[in-house]
């Protein structure tokens, strides 16, 4: 049986000036200093640099951001937003810290209890799924 430890080595890095178009699903610790047009999902942590911009949802164990996310941020362990951070979407985590001048343009759900957190996260996911569809089953564009 493997022993789990907090690995601090970065598995994937998107450098300054880079642009990736499409959804990314990555295993491990990720650092973003460039731009991503698509959703970003990892099994580990994400650091979003001050000059980074993500146009999509971000899902990770934890997120530390100084950049811009135009989408929802879901990180059960914690979300930390520096003063330069902007999130134009909802933030869902057990622990959220936001420095002065950071911006969240959306809902925040922060519940420490594991069971209550999972219940609220699932309710939020269900609500988002319904809101993203109109009566004909097509995605809304705005």
PyMOL commands that set and color helices and strands:
alter all, ss='L'
color gray80, all
select helices_A, chain A and resi 114-131
alter helices_A, ss='H'
color red, helices_A
select strands_A, chain A and resi 12-14+19-21+24-26+30-32+35-37+40-42+45-48+53-54+58-65+68-69+73-81+86-87+91-93+96-98+103-104+108-110
alter strands_A, ss='S'
color yellow, strands_A
deselect
rebuild
show_as cartoon
